């Protein structure tokens, strides 16, 4: 079953936190860097790539979609435009 990806533009209500997370020594940092560079979800997915990462603090792989969903729905670091 394919994951339904977000589409359209987004904004960064908490850009400072994204910048902080992008600077961490964590494999998910590439996703936060992509969130800072992109202005649309499609651009974010393109910049992030399809390769999952395996952070020490999470059991199993983390994908670009999982991380943007977390940043959007749980933390509020990004929001739809």
ZALUM-514543 format. One record per atom (N, C-alpha, C): chain; atom name; x, y, z. Coordinates in steps of 0.001 Angstrom, whole numbers. Atoms other than C-alpha are relative to their C-alpha. Layout:
N
> c / a / xx / yy / zz
> A / CA / X / Y / Z;
...
END
This chain:
81
> c / a / xx / yy / zz
> A / N / 838 / -1186 / 0;
> A / CA / 0 / 0 / 0;
> A / C / 882 / 1248 / 0;
> A / N / -803 / -1215 / 127;
> A / CA / 1463 / 3347 / -1060;
> A / C / -389 / 1022 / 1068;
> A / N / 224 / -1055 / -988;
> A / CA / 1842 / 6159 / 1445;
> A / C / -526 / 1236 / -719;
> A / N / 522 / -1240 / 577;
> A / CA / -269 / 9222 / 675;
> A / C / 868 / 1149 / 490;
> A / N / -900 / -1094 / -347;
> A / CA / 2224 / 12049 / 598;
> A / C / -754 / 1317 / 66;
> A / N / 553 / -1344 / -64;
> A / CA / 1454 / 15634 / 1518;
> A / C / 330 / 724 / -1304;
> A / N / -288 / -789 / 1196;
> A / CA / 1300 / 18170 / -1308;
> A / C / -303 / 1467 / 280;
> A / N / 194 / -1436 / -157;
> A / CA / 1329 / 21924 / -1723;
> A / C / 1170 / 647 / 724;
> A / N / -1048 / -760 / -679;
> A / CA / 3351 / 24582 / 43;
> A / C / -100 / -171 / 1508;
> A / N / 22 / -20 / -1459;
> A / CA / 4355 / 24654 / 3676;
> A / C / 831 / 1168 / 502;
> A / N / -761 / -1063 / -658;
> A / CA / 5714 / 27236 / 6081;
> A / C / 660 / -585 / 1237;
> A / N / -772 / 480 / -1143;
> A / CA / 8040 / 26928 / 9061;
> A / C / -250 / 877 / 1232;
> A / N / 271 / -803 / -1191;
> A / CA / 6444 / 28355 / 12251;
> A / C / 1111 / -86 / 1049;
> A / N / -1090 / 148 / -970;
> A / CA / 9379 / 27023 / 14286;
> A / C / 1302 / -313 / -735;
> A / N / -1214 / 183 / 789;
> A / CA / 12320 / 27482 / 11949;
> A / C / 1230 / -169 / 886;
> A / N / -1146 / 115 / -906;
> A / CA / 14703 / 27847 / 14894;
> A / C / 209 / -1453 / 435;
> A / N / -132 / 1404 / -411;
> A / CA / 13976 / 24291 / 16027;
> A / C / 474 / -862 / -1161;
> A / N / -470 / 751 / 1166;
> A / CA / 14424 / 22954 / 12501;
> A / C / 1498 / 218 / -208;
> A / N / -1433 / -289 / 147;
> A / CA / 17807 / 24695 / 12312;
> A / C / 814 / -748 / 1057;
> A / N / -691 / 727 / -1067;
> A / CA / 18795 / 23203 / 15648;
> A / C / 91 / -1486 / -337;
> A / N / 28 / 1427 / 322;
> A / CA / 17744 / 19695 / 14598;
> A / C / 873 / -320 / -1217;
> A / N / -824 / 213 / 1196;
> A / CA / 19505 / 20079 / 11231;
> A / C / 1484 / -45 / 343;
> A / N / -1397 / -21 / -407;
> A / CA / 22763 / 20650 / 13092;
> A / C / 424 / -1176 / 862;
> A / N / -320 / 1151 / -851;
> A / CA / 22566 / 17479 / 15177;
> A / C / 778 / -1060 / -768;
> A / N / -677 / 1163 / 564;
> A / CA / 24792 / 14485 / 14582;
> A / C / -985 / -1168 / 60;
> A / N / 1097 / 960 / 25;
> A / CA / 21770 / 12375 / 13708;
> A / C / -330 / -248 / -1466;
> A / N / 291 / 255 / 1411;
> A / CA / 20895 / 10644 / 10444;
> A / C / -1247 / 722 / -514;
> A / N / 1209 / -733 / 416;
> A / CA / 17536 / 12477 / 10424;
> A / C / 289 / 1454 / -332;
> A / N / -344 / -1399 / 266;
> A / CA / 19360 / 15821 / 10122;
> A / C / -208 / 351 / -1471;
> A / N / 189 / -296 / 1437;
> A / CA / 19194 / 15517 / 6331;
> A / C / -1457 / 346 / -307;
> A / N / 1412 / -323 / 205;
> A / CA / 15394 / 15597 / 6549;
> A / C / -293 / 1432 / 454;
> A / N / 221 / -1362 / -498;
> A / CA / 15464 / 18799 / 8610;
> A / C / 655 / 1030 / -914;
> A / N / -645 / -891 / 969;
> A / CA / 17928 / 20385 / 6187;
> A / C / -888 / 166 / -1229;
> A / N / 901 / -64 / 1156;
> A / CA / 15542 / 19521 / 3354;
> A / C / -1234 / 841 / 320;
> A / N / 1154 / -821 / -395;
> A / CA / 12632 / 21088 / 5294;
> A / C / 354 / 1484 / -39;
> A / N / -436 / -1396 / 20;
> A / CA / 14658 / 24288 / 5582;
> A / C / 209 / 513 / -1423;
> A / N / -276 / -405 / 1379;
> A / CA / 15566 / 24342 / 1884;
> A / C / -1255 / 35 / -870;
> A / N / 1183 / 145 / 855;
> A / CA / 12181 / 23379 / 446;
> A / C / -1099 / 986 / 387;
> A / N / 1189 / -806 / -290;
> A / CA / 9041 / 25458 / 155;
> A / C / -1281 / -770 / -323;
> A / N / 1151 / 861 / 279;
> A / CA / 6777 / 22648 / -1062;
> A / C / 320 / -1418 / 478;
> A / N / -193 / 1389 / -410;
> A / CA / 6237 / 19082 / 49;
> A / C / 698 / -798 / -1104;
> A / N / -642 / 727 / 1101;
> A / CA / 7194 / 17784 / -3406;
> A / C / 1503 / 266 / -33;
> A / N / -1423 / -349 / -18;
> A / CA / 10487 / 19649 / -3219;
> A / C / 691 / -669 / 1191;
> A / N / -559 / 676 / -1180;
> A / CA / 11082 / 18289 / 294;
> A / C / 258 / -1476 / -296;
> A / N / -171 / 1425 / 303;
> A / CA / 10516 / 14701 / -874;
> A / C / 1142 / -211 / -996;
> A / N / -1077 / 116 / 989;
> A / CA / 12848 / 15259 / -3838;
> A / C / 1360 / 186 / 663;
> A / N / -1270 / -270 / -680;
> A / CA / 15606 / 16720 / -1639;
> A / C / 357 / -1093 / 1010;
> A / N / -235 / 1003 / -1044;
> A / CA / 15202 / 14049 / 1041;
> A / C / 387 / -1359 / -558;
> A / N / -272 / 1307 / 578;
> A / CA / 15355 / 11067 / -1260;
> A / C / -873 / -1085 / 612;
> A / N / 837 / 1119 / -422;
> A / CA / 13780 / 7669 / -758;
> A / C / 680 / -927 / 1001;
> A / N / -759 / 886 / -880;
> A / CA / 16478 / 6102 / 1398;
> A / C / -338 / 273 / 1469;
> A / N / 274 / -208 / -1424;
> A / CA / 15385 / 5588 / 5029;
> A / C / 1299 / 113 / 797;
> A / N / -1139 / -85 / -915;
> A / CA / 17711 / 6327 / 7932;
> A / C / -310 / -835 / 1237;
> A / N / 144 / 867 / -1170;
> A / CA / 18297 / 4328 / 11099;
> A / C / 603 / 677 / 1235;
> A / N / -524 / -673 / -1193;
> A / CA / 18666 / 6589 / 14149;
> A / C / 76 / -955 / 1192;
> A / N / -167 / 842 / -1197;
> A / CA / 19860 / 5051 / 17409;
> A / C / -1203 / 83 / 929;
> A / N / 1089 / -232 / -948;
> A / CA / 16858 / 6475 / 19250;
> A / C / -1352 / -531 / -464;
> A / N / 1266 / 510 / 538;
> A / CA / 14211 / 4736 / 17132;
> A / C / 216 / -1416 / -500;
> A / N / -117 / 1387 / 465;
> A / CA / 13628 / 1062 / 16481;
> A / C / -550 / -95 / -1411;
> A / N / 421 / 143 / 1385;
> A / CA / 13535 / 581 / 12756;
> A / C / 345 / 1212 / -837;
> A / N / -335 / -1084 / 921;
> A / CA / 13856 / 2812 / 9723;
> A / C / -924 / 1205 / 165;
> A / N / 773 / -1242 / 33;
> A / CA / 12693 / 6424 / 9507;
> A / C / 86 / 529 / -1425;
> A / N / 49 / -509 / 1370;
> A / CA / 11582 / 7719 / 6118;
> A / C / -233 / 1511 / 0;
> A / N / 245 / -1441 / 151;
> A / CA / 11309 / 11260 / 4814;
> A / C / -1447 / 338 / 344;
> A / N / 1410 / -275 / -285;
> A / CA / 7522 / 11041 / 5009;
> A / C / -297 / -111 / 1500;
> A / N / 214 / 137 / -1447;
> A / CA / 7571 / 9788 / 8599;
> A / C / 487 / 1244 / 735;
> A / N / -584 / -1131 / -722;
> A / CA / 9785 / 12680 / 9645;
> A / C / -753 / 1297 / -260;
> A / N / 751 / -1240 / 248;
> A / CA / 7826 / 15437 / 7910;
> A / C / -1384 / -87 / 650;
> A / N / 1278 / 180 / -701;
> A / CA / 4609 / 13980 / 9317;
> A / C / 176 / 314 / 1489;
> A / N / -310 / -282 / -1406;
> A / CA / 6186 / 14120 / 12797;
> A / C / 182 / 1505 / 216;
> A / N / -260 / -1437 / -128;
> A / CA / 7406 / 17702 / 12265;
> A / C / -1280 / 817 / -174;
> A / N / 1240 / -721 / 317;
> A / CA / 3992 / 18758 / 10951;
> A / C / -1099 / -289 / 1021;
> A / N / 1167 / 384 / -795;
> A / CA / 1464 / 16827 / 13012;
> A / C / 252 / -56 / 1500;
> A / N / -287 / 166 / -1427;
> A / CA / 3206 / 16229 / 16327;
> A / C / 640 / 1253 / 589;
> A / N / -777 / -1110 / -552;
> A / CA / 5635 / 19124 / 16795;
> A / C / -439 / 1392 / -455;
> A / N / 402 / -1314 / 499;
> A / CA / 4180 / 21940 / 14676;
> A / C / 1158 / 835 / -521;
> A / N / -1164 / -719 / 524;
> A / CA / 7603 / 22830 / 13268;
> A / C / -246 / 485 / -1415;
> A / N / 445 / -461 / 1313;
> A / CA / 6037 / 23087 / 9812;
> A / C / -1518 / -48 / -24;
> A / N / 1457 / -42 / 133;
> A / CA / 2478 / 23833 / 8728;
> A / C / -345 / 285 / -1454;
> A / N / 443 / -296 / 1361;
> A / CA / 511 / 24011 / 5520;
> A / C / -92 / 1509 / -188;
> A / N / 40 / -1435 / 332;
> A / CA / 684 / 27373 / 3790;
> A / C / -1413 / 423 / -258;
END
